[in-house]
Amino acid sequence: MQASLKLKEEAVPKFFKPRPIPYALRDKVADEIKRLEKQGILEKIKFSEWGAPIVPVMKPDGSVRICGDYKVTINSCLEVPQYPLPKSRGFIFEIKWWKFIPDMSTVLQPLNELLTKKSKWNWNENCKKSFLKISKLLSSTKVLAHYDPNVNVELAVDASPYGLACQNTQSPPPAATANPWIWPSKPWQRVHIYFCGPFLNEMFLIVVDAHSKWIDVIRMSSTTSEKTINALRCLFSSHGIPPEIVSDNGPQFTSSEFETFLKKNRVKPILSAPYHPTSNGEAESC
């Protein structure tokens, strides 16, 4: 395989000296150069007006990929084509948004397989057929048009084994109807607490009275169970001890130290459902 590069008229050859290679990679780089030379990919020469330094890149399997740093040499001297060939991802993106292709997911399945993270590049006969079929469909006269109320509408549904059905991607309905918290009959009967932040490198303890909606904000240098207990003890000394406290499942609220503190003060702890912050929305919405 041969390739030709078109240089700019004012292009001047550039030759860079080799960059130092880490000692641990020298043997691997030398072996890789010998392998590429043996396969005819690289050719040993005695003189050249152009010279780009190499950049060794480690592969996941421990071998070395040798790359040339052509941005410092020939890249700036090339006449870049105005219409380069599209890459695989750009080609598939063009298909998805420019044209309507019937049964598109089935036709594109071999090409999509090439873009998966763990798949190896293997352009087989199925990929070739898929590319040719998509190219033919793209050049057809079937294009998107504005809605015309005078023309019969036909609904086409893609239910191929490779596409995602709407039933699989839609959001599931709630398992049960959400019920609001019961309004307390008097102030400080039930309080909701929550840690907010970090804001300006600090955390804040939010305490909300469910009856009056009164909010107390306490700046916290630490959010440990001990610091949380000290902050609540100071708050209880001025407002009184509430019968119930609602919190999330934070480690400071579920620790044995915090549970002992509430038990000694005869406070009933109520924990919100995990991964469902709206259960404690009284405090978290502040």
Contacts in CASP RR format, 6 or more apart in sequence:
PFRMAT RR
TARGET T0000
AUTHOR 0000-0000-0000
METHOD contacts of the structure
MODEL  1
MQASLKLKEEAVPKFFKPRPIPYALRDKVADEIKRLEKQGILEKIKFSEW
GAPIVPVMKPDGSVRICGDYKVTINSCLEVPQYPLPKSRGFIFEIKWWKF
IPDMSTVLQPLNELLTKKSKWNWNENCKKSFLKISKLLSSTKVLAHYDPN
VNVELAVDASPYGLACQNTQSPPPAATANPWIWPSKPWQRVHIYFCGPFL
NEMFLIVVDAHSKWIDVIRMSSTTSEKTINALRCLFSSHGIPPEIVSDNG
PQFTSSEFETFLKKNRVKPILSAPYHPTSNGEAESC
5 74 0 8 1.000
5 78 0 8 1.000
6 78 0 8 1.000
6 79 0 8 1.000
7 74 0 8 1.000
7 77 0 8 1.000
7 78 0 8 1.000
7 79 0 8 1.000
8 77 0 8 1.000
8 78 0 8 1.000
8 79 0 8 1.000
11 77 0 8 1.000
12 77 0 8 1.000
13 49 0 8 1.000
13 50 0 8 1.000
14 50 0 8 1.000
14 51 0 8 1.000
14 72 0 8 1.000
14 73 0 8 1.000
14 74 0 8 1.000
14 77 0 8 1.000
15 48 0 8 1.000
15 49 0 8 1.000
15 50 0 8 1.000
15 51 0 8 1.000
15 73 0 8 1.000
16 51 0 8 1.000
16 52 0 8 1.000
16 53 0 8 1.000
16 69 0 8 1.000
16 72 0 8 1.000
16 73 0 8 1.000
17 53 0 8 1.000
18 53 0 8 1.000
18 54 0 8 1.000
19 53 0 8 1.000
19 54 0 8 1.000
19 55 0 8 1.000
21 29 0 8 1.000
21 56 0 8 1.000
22 56 0 8 1.000
25 56 0 8 1.000
25 58 0 8 1.000
25 64 0 8 1.000
28 56 0 8 1.000
28 62 0 8 1.000
28 63 0 8 1.000
28 64 0 8 1.000
29 54 0 8 1.000
29 56 0 8 1.000
29 64 0 8 1.000
29 66 0 8 1.000
32 56 0 8 1.000
32 63 0 8 1.000
32 64 0 8 1.000
32 65 0 8 1.000
32 66 0 8 1.000
33 42 0 8 1.000
33 66 0 8 1.000
36 42 0 8 1.000
36 66 0 8 1.000
37 43 0 8 1.000
37 44 0 8 1.000
50 73 0 8 1.000
50 74 0 8 1.000
51 73 0 8 1.000
52 68 0 8 1.000
52 69 0 8 1.000
52 70 0 8 1.000
52 72 0 8 1.000
52 73 0 8 1.000
52 74 0 8 1.000
53 68 0 8 1.000
53 69 0 8 1.000
53 72 0 8 1.000
54 66 0 8 1.000
54 67 0 8 1.000
54 68 0 8 1.000
54 69 0 8 1.000
55 66 0 8 1.000
55 67 0 8 1.000
55 68 0 8 1.000
55 69 0 8 1.000
56 64 0 8 1.000
56 65 0 8 1.000
56 66 0 8 1.000
56 67 0 8 1.000
57 64 0 8 1.000
57 65 0 8 1.000
57 66 0 8 1.000
57 67 0 8 1.000
58 64 0 8 1.000
58 65 0 8 1.000
59 65 0 8 1.000
86 94 0 8 1.000
88 111 0 8 1.000
88 114 0 8 1.000
88 115 0 8 1.000
89 115 0 8 1.000
91 111 0 8 1.000
92 108 0 8 1.000
92 111 0 8 1.000
92 112 0 8 1.000
92 115 0 8 1.000
95 101 0 8 1.000
95 104 0 8 1.000
95 108 0 8 1.000
95 134 0 8 1.000
95 138 0 8 1.000
96 104 0 8 1.000
98 138 0 8 1.000
99 137 0 8 1.000
99 138 0 8 1.000
99 142 0 8 1.000
99 143 0 8 1.000
99 144 0 8 1.000
100 142 0 8 1.000
100 143 0 8 1.000
100 144 0 8 1.000
101 107 0 8 1.000
101 134 0 8 1.000
101 137 0 8 1.000
101 138 0 8 1.000
102 156 0 8 1.000
102 158 0 8 1.000
103 158 0 8 1.000
103 160 0 8 1.000
104 158 0 8 1.000
105 158 0 8 1.000
105 160 0 8 1.000
105 162 0 8 1.000
105 163 0 8 1.000
106 160 0 8 1.000
106 161 0 8 1.000
106 162 0 8 1.000
107 130 0 8 1.000
107 133 0 8 1.000
107 134 0 8 1.000
107 137 0 8 1.000
108 130 0 8 1.000
108 134 0 8 1.000
109 130 0 8 1.000
109 162 0 8 1.000
110 124 0 8 1.000
110 126 0 8 1.000
110 127 0 8 1.000
110 129 0 8 1.000
110 130 0 8 1.000
111 127 0 8 1.000
111 130 0 8 1.000
111 131 0 8 1.000
111 134 0 8 1.000
112 162 0 8 1.000
113 119 0 8 1.000
114 121 0 8 1.000
114 122 0 8 1.000
114 123 0 8 1.000
114 127 0 8 1.000
159 165 0 8 1.000
178 278 0 8 1.000
181 190 0 8 1.000
181 210 0 8 1.000
181 282 0 8 1.000
183 210 0 8 1.000
183 211 0 8 1.000
184 190 0 8 1.000
184 210 0 8 1.000
184 211 0 8 1.000
185 211 0 8 1.000
186 211 0 8 1.000
187 209 0 8 1.000
187 211 0 8 1.000
187 212 0 8 1.000
187 214 0 8 1.000
188 209 0 8 1.000
188 211 0 8 1.000
188 239 0 8 1.000
188 240 0 8 1.000
188 242 0 8 1.000
189 210 0 8 1.000
189 211 0 8 1.000
189 242 0 8 1.000
189 243 0 8 1.000
189 244 0 8 1.000
190 209 0 8 1.000
190 210 0 8 1.000
190 211 0 8 1.000
190 242 0 8 1.000
190 243 0 8 1.000
190 244 0 8 1.000
190 245 0 8 1.000
190 246 0 8 1.000
191 207 0 8 1.000
191 208 0 8 1.000
191 209 0 8 1.000
191 210 0 8 1.000
191 242 0 8 1.000
191 244 0 8 1.000
191 245 0 8 1.000
191 246 0 8 1.000
192 207 0 8 1.000
192 208 0 8 1.000
192 210 0 8 1.000
192 245 0 8 1.000
192 246 0 8 1.000
192 247 0 8 1.000
192 280 0 8 1.000
192 281 0 8 1.000
192 282 0 8 1.000
192 283 0 8 1.000
193 205 0 8 1.000
193 206 0 8 1.000
193 207 0 8 1.000
193 208 0 8 1.000
193 232 0 8 1.000
193 245 0 8 1.000
193 246 0 8 1.000
193 247 0 8 1.000
193 253 0 8 1.000
193 283 0 8 1.000
194 205 0 8 1.000
194 206 0 8 1.000
194 247 0 8 1.000
194 248 0 8 1.000
194 280 0 8 1.000
194 283 0 8 1.000
194 284 0 8 1.000
194 286 0 8 1.000
195 203 0 8 1.000
195 204 0 8 1.000
195 205 0 8 1.000
195 206 0 8 1.000
195 220 0 8 1.000
195 223 0 8 1.000
195 250 0 8 1.000
195 252 0 8 1.000
196 203 0 8 1.000
196 204 0 8 1.000
196 205 0 8 1.000
196 206 0 8 1.000
196 286 0 8 1.000
197 203 0 8 1.000
197 204 0 8 1.000
202 219 0 8 1.000
202 220 0 8 1.000
202 221 0 8 1.000
203 219 0 8 1.000
203 220 0 8 1.000
203 222 0 8 1.000
203 223 0 8 1.000
204 217 0 8 1.000
204 218 0 8 1.000
204 219 0 8 1.000
204 220 0 8 1.000
205 217 0 8 1.000
205 218 0 8 1.000
205 220 0 8 1.000
205 223 0 8 1.000
205 228 0 8 1.000
205 231 0 8 1.000
206 215 0 8 1.000
206 216 0 8 1.000
206 217 0 8 1.000
206 283 0 8 1.000
206 284 0 8 1.000
206 286 0 8 1.000
207 215 0 8 1.000
207 216 0 8 1.000
207 217 0 8 1.000
207 218 0 8 1.000
207 232 0 8 1.000
207 235 0 8 1.000
207 283 0 8 1.000
208 214 0 8 1.000
208 215 0 8 1.000
208 216 0 8 1.000
208 282 0 8 1.000
208 283 0 8 1.000
208 286 0 8 1.000
209 215 0 8 1.000
210 246 0 8 1.000
210 282 0 8 1.000
215 286 0 8 1.000
216 235 0 8 1.000
216 239 0 8 1.000
218 231 0 8 1.000
218 235 0 8 1.000
220 227 0 8 1.000
220 228 0 8 1.000
220 231 0 8 1.000
221 227 0 8 1.000
223 252 0 8 1.000
224 252 0 8 1.000
225 251 0 8 1.000
225 252 0 8 1.000
225 255 0 8 1.000
225 257 0 8 1.000
225 258 0 8 1.000
226 257 0 8 1.000
228 252 0 8 1.000
228 253 0 8 1.000
228 258 0 8 1.000
229 257 0 8 1.000
229 258 0 8 1.000
229 261 0 8 1.000
232 261 0 8 1.000
233 261 0 8 1.000
236 242 0 8 1.000
236 265 0 8 1.000
241 265 0 8 1.000
241 266 0 8 1.000
241 267 0 8 1.000
242 267 0 8 1.000
243 266 0 8 1.000
243 267 0 8 1.000
243 268 0 8 1.000
244 267 0 8 1.000
244 268 0 8 1.000
244 269 0 8 1.000
244 270 0 8 1.000
245 262 0 8 1.000
245 267 0 8 1.000
245 268 0 8 1.000
245 269 0 8 1.000
245 270 0 8 1.000
246 270 0 8 1.000
246 271 0 8 1.000
246 272 0 8 1.000
246 280 0 8 1.000
246 282 0 8 1.000
246 283 0 8 1.000
247 253 0 8 1.000
247 269 0 8 1.000
247 270 0 8 1.000
247 271 0 8 1.000
247 272 0 8 1.000
247 280 0 8 1.000
247 283 0 8 1.000
248 271 0 8 1.000
248 272 0 8 1.000
248 277 0 8 1.000
248 280 0 8 1.000
248 284 0 8 1.000
249 271 0 8 1.000
249 272 0 8 1.000
249 274 0 8 1.000
252 258 0 8 1.000
253 269 0 8 1.000
253 271 0 8 1.000
254 271 0 8 1.000
259 269 0 8 1.000
262 268 0 8 1.000
262 269 0 8 1.000
272 279 0 8 1.000
272 280 0 8 1.000
273 279 0 8 1.000
277 284 0 8 1.000
278 284 0 8 1.000
END
